[in-house]
Amino acid sequence: MFTSVRKAVVRVANTSKQETHLLPALERSLLPVLAATSFLYGYILAFRCKLYQWRILKQTRLPLPVISIGNISWGGNGKTPMAEYLASKFLECAIPPILLTRGYGGGDEVKLLEGHLQGTQAKIGVGRDRVEAAKAVFKKHGVRGIRDIHRSIEHLNFHKNHKPPHDLSHMDMAKLAPHGWLQPQTGSLERKIGFREHKDGMGIILLDDGMQHQKVGRDIEIVMVNAVSEFGNGSLVPRGPLREPLEALCRADIVVIHHANLVPLTKVNSLKEKLQSFLPTTVPIVCTEMVPHSLVHIKKDSTRCIGKGGVRKGPNLSAPLSVLKSSNVLCISGIGCPESLMLTLQQLGVLFIERMDFPDHHHFKVKDFIAIKQRLHELKTKLENDPVIVSTEKDYARSPDFFWRLEDYEVYILRSTLEIMDDSSSAEDFSSLIVSKLQRWLG
């Protein structure tokens, strides 16, 4: 019942107000309750913002520069992939990042980050209170001195084909070892009370899903927008997908249009114009995409090369993207924007796609297993070639055992990474703005 209501709320959020009369009876019955709750949510949100403006609620300034990666609407905006992308870039120039995340929804995104960043000096702080999560990391690993950060930032580069100097590679980063205690510098409160400071300590903070988490002060605000779903019906949650009114975009330092490769250029340009009406002229708008790079093949005779937080490619597991070309696919996903997976598969040349969408962060159960087998049986009877199952790393990280239960079928996990698009005219602005703001923080 709860899952049905969640799906109904998502359908309402993605249906324009002019077309609500076309909704099924369940969705229409929810409209008055959702509208009233949205009004109350908006009132509470505005009052909370005022409390921060009046300094009744106070932000905490942490001892390192903070980059917030957030969104203004729910689901599928690419916050966590962007946080991982930034983490990899800071690691390339020998600045160990802390990724602060709430870890909701069963921790699938945390598991992905742990798996992808394993073996590096990146650290992950998990918890509803990000300040306390950050302090726990500082206490254990220390903070880097300002001079060391300043020298490393000179090597920061976000160009797609940029390769870091050899002495700043991930392999060299893994050889670094913590040093002893140094005299803390003056600055923010946390530095004054004596967090351990050494040249191999943490150097930057990435605040995942941070736009609405105003308790933590930030130096750069990156706001992610989904080109596929945009802003739904334009209403606040739960009547719509907006977590804040669009006017809140004025707080952004950078706006990123995610999944820009999955929609026509005319739609991207129209979205840019809409965003620019809420943004200062100095705020760059950057386009990003999730680039598929490999498949993981779950099959009976495979060795389970499963690492912490995800599947590691093993000799029996990796498969090229070309195996999906001209195939029939049953898409199984519990992600914020299931349309993005379908559109990506279409670009990979998949012949036929059937979708089974589940709510974001959905934990697959026995009844889902039965429903999937039934759908596969139906597809077999009407298609010439047997369908294969395709899902995402996020889904696998949440429910790995579920996908291994499907090993009698051809099951593939799509692996993708975020990249700034080559045709994004503001890619240079993205790089220079981050570097300049960090240099300003360092003085």
N, C-alpha and C positions, 0 to 999 in steps of 0.2 A: 504493500500500500504506500509506504513512504517513498519507494522508488518511483511509483506511478505519479505521485504528487510532484516530486522533483522534476520529472520529465515534463509534466504539465506546466510547471512554472517556467522552465526553459523555453517551451514553445510560446508561452505568452510573451516572454521577454523579447523573442525574436519575431513577433508579429506586430506590424504597425497598428496604430490605434484605429485607423480607417478600416482595417480588415478583421477586427476582433469578432465581428458577427459571424465570421466563417469558422471560428474555432469550435471544437467539439464541446459538448455540454459540460464536462468536468472543468475545462479551462475557463469557460464563461462563468461558471459558478464561483470560481476563485477570484474573479476580477475585483469585486468590491472589497474583499479582504486584502488583496494585494495592494490596491490603490491606497487604502487607509494606512496600511503598514508602511508603504513608501513615503507617505506624507509625514508620518511620525519619525521615520528614519531620517528624512531630510531635516526636520526640525532639530533632532538630537545632534546631527552632524554639524549643522550651522552653529549651534550653541557650543559644541566642543571646540570648534575652530576659534570662536570668540574667546573661550577660556585660555587658549594658547596665545592669542593676540593680546589679551589683558595680563598675560604672565601669571595667571592663577594656576594654570598647568604649565610646567616648565620643561623645556627640552634639556636633555643631558648631552653635553659635548664630550665625546670620547677623545682619547689622546692621539688618534690618527685621523687622517682625512677619510670622510665617509661618502661613498657613492651609493645613492639609493636607486634601485631599479624597481619601478612600480607600474601600475596601470590604473586607468580610470573606469574600466569596465571589467566584468569577471571573465575568466576563462580563456585560455589559448592565445595569450598575448605575447608569449615568449620571454617572460621575466627570468625564469630559471636558466634557459639557454643563454640569455644575454649575460647573466651573472657568471656563468661558466666561461663564456667567451672572454669577458673582461679578466677573470681570474687567470686564464691561460696567457693573456697578453702581459699581465703584471708579472707572472712567473717567468716569462721570456726575458724580462729585463731585471730579474732577480729582486723583485719586491713581493715577498710572501703575503698573500691576501687572507683575510678572514671573511668567510661567507656567513652572514647571519640570516637564519631562516626560521620561520615558525614551526615548520615540520608537520603541518596538518595533513589530513587526508591519508593517514596511514604511513606517512613519511616516504612516499614513492620518490619525490623530488630530492629528498635528502639522500636516499640510497643511490640515486643516479649521480649526484654530485660526488658522493664518497667513492663510487666506482670509477668515475672518469678522472678524478683528481688524485686517485690513490698513487702513492709513490712520490708525490710532490710535497712542497712545504706549505701548501694551502691547508688551512684549518677551517672546520665548519662548527659554528656555534648554533645550537638548536634550542628553541624555547620561546614561549609566548613573550617573555620579557627579554628583549634583545640586548638591553644594557647589561643585565646580569650574565647573559650568555657570552657577551664580549669580554666582560671582566674575568670570567672563568678562563678564557683563552689567554688573556693577558697574564694572568697569574701563573699559568703553566709555561708559556712560551716567551713572555716578554714583548717589548715593543722596540722597534728599530729607531735609532737616532735620526734626527732631522737631516743632518748632513749626508748620511748614507742614503736616505730616501731621495734627497735632492739629486745626488749623483746618478742614481739608478733611473730616475724619471727621464733623464736626457735620452735614454735608449727606448722609451715607450713609443710604439708605432702600431697603428691599426690598419695599415695597408695590407690588402689580402695576400700579396706575394712577398711580404717582408719576411726576411729570415734574420733572427737575432744573432749577434756575435757569438762565436763558439763558447766563450767563457761565461755566457749568460744563459746557456741552454738548461733544459730540465735535468739532464744527467748531472751537470755540475751542481745544480741546486740541491740534488739529493745528497751530495757529499758534505753539505754545510752542517756544522754542529754548533749547538748553543754555547755561548761563552758565559763568563761570570757576570757579577753585578757591577753596574756602573752608576755613577752619580746621576740621578734623574735631572733633566733640564726643567726649567720653569715653563709654565704654559697653562694648559687646562688643569682642572682639579685632579684628574687621575694621575697626571705626571707628578704633581706636587706631592701626592700621598705615596709615591714610591713604587710604581710598577717597575719591574725589572727591565732595564734598557740595555740592549746590546746590538751589535751590528747585524746579527742574524735573526733578530726578532721579527715580529709581524710588522708589515709596512703600510697596509691599506685595508679599509673595511668596505665590503660590498654588502649592502642591505637588500636582501631579496624580498620582494613584495613590500617595499618600504614607503610607498607614497602616502598611505593612510596611517602609517606608524609614526606619528609626529613626536613621540617621546624622544626619539633619537635625532639629534641635530645632524644635518647633512650639508655637504659642501657642493655636491652636484646631484641634481634631480633628473633622472632619465625616466621618461614616461613611454611605455610601450602601447601601441595601438594595433589591433588586428585588422589587416586590410580585407580579410574575408568576411568577418561578421560586423566590423565597424562598431556602432553603438546601439545595435538592435533597434528597439522602439523609442529610444531616447529618454526613458524614464529611470528613476532611481530604483535600486533593488528594494523589495523583490518584484515590483511591478515590471521593472525593466532590468537591464544588465549594468547600469551605471552605479559605481560605488561612490561617485561624487558628481556634482554638476559639471558640465563641460567647461564652465568658467574657471574651474580649478586648474585647468591646463596652464594658466598664467604662471603657475609656480615652477613649470618645467624649465630646465636648462637645455635639454635635448629631447626631442620627440622622435621616436623610432616607429616607422610603419613596418610591422612585421608581416611575413607571408606576402610581401609585395609582388613576388614572382608568380603567385597563384591567381592573380586577377588581372584584367586588362589594364593597360597603361592609362586609359581614360579614367578608370575608376581610381587609380592611384593619384592622378593629378587632381581629380575632384576632391578626394579626401584631403590632399595637401591644402587646397584652397579653403576647405572647411576648417582645418586645424589652424591655418594662418590667421583666421578671423579671431581666434582666442589667444594667439601667441604674440609676444613682443617680436619685432622684426629681427632681432639679433639671435633668436632661437633657431638653430638648424633642425631640419627635418631629414632624417636618414632612413633609407630603406634596407631591410634585411630579409634574408631567406633562410629556410632550413634546407641544407644541402644533403641529400641522401648519399652515403658513401659505401654502405655495405649491408648485407643481410646476415642474420644468424638463423641457421637452419636447425629447427628442433625436430629430431627424428630418432627412431628406436635405437639405431646402432651408433648414436653419438655418445661420446664421452661428455659428461656434464661439466664443461669448463665454465663453471659459474663462479664469478668473483663477488666480493662484497659490493652490493649495489647494482649488480647487473651481469650480463653475459660477457665473458671474455671470448674473443674469437679464438677458437682452437682448430686443430687440423681437420676435425670432423664437423665443425659447426659453421664456418664462414662460407658464404655463397655470394657470387657477384649479382649486381642489380639486374643484369640481363636475363636472369632466369624468370623474371616476372613478365618479360615482354610477350605480348600476345597470349597471356594466361587469363584464366578466370579466377577471380579473387573474392573471398568473403572477408570483408574488413571488420575486425573486432576491436573496438576501442572504448576506453572510458577516459577521455581527455576533454579539455575545455572547448576545443574546436574540431570535432570529428571531420568536418568538411575539408580541413586542410590535409588530412591523411588521404582522403579520396582524390583530391585534386593532384596531390603529389604522385599518387599511383598512376593517374591518367597521364601525367607527364613522362612517366617511366615506360609508357606503352602498354599498360594493362588493357586487355581486350574487353573484359566484362567485370563490373564491380557490384557486389551486393553488400549493403552495410548493416551491421548490428551495433547501434550506438548505445552506450551506457552512460550514466552520469559521471561527471568528472570525479576522479579518485575512487571509482567504483571497485569494490572487492568482489571478485568473481566467486560465485557459489555453485553448488551442485545443480540447482535449477537452471543456471546459466549454461552449464555444461550440457544439460539435456536439451535446452533450446537451441544451442549451437549445432549439436549433432542432428537435430531434426531439420534445421535449415540446410545443413550440408546435404542431407538425404534428398530434400526437395530440389536443390540445385543440380544434384547428380542426374535426376530424372529428366531435367529439361535442357541440360547443356551437353555438348558433345564431349568436352574434356572435363575431367574431374576438377573441382575448384580447390584452390589452396587457401590457407588462412594467413592473413597478414595482420600484425599488430605492431605496437610501438614499444620502445624501450621502457617508457614510463609505465605502461601496462604490465610489462614483464617484471619490472622491479617491484611492483606492488603484489603480484600474484604469480611468482615463478612456477610453483607446483601445479597451478591450474593449466598452464600451457604445456607442461610435460605430460599431463593427463591426456592431452590431445595428440600425442605423438604417433597415433595410428594414422593421422592425416599429415599432409604436407603443411608444416607451420613455419612461417618466417617472421622474424622480428626485424623491423626496419630501423637502422641506425643512421642518425642525421646529426649534423652540427650547424650552429648558426654562423652565418657569414654576412658581412656588409656587402651589398650588391655593387658590382663594378660600375654600373651606370648611375649610382647615387652621386649626384653632384655635390652633396654636402658631406661626403666621407672625410674630406680634408678638414672641414669645420668640426666634425665629430672629434677627430684626433687632436687638433690644435686647442679646442675648447677644454677638453679634459686635461691636457698637459698644462695649459695656462692657469686653470683654476687650482690645480694641485701645486704648481709653483707659487701661486699667490698664497696658498695656505702655508707653504713652507717658509714664506717670507724672503 
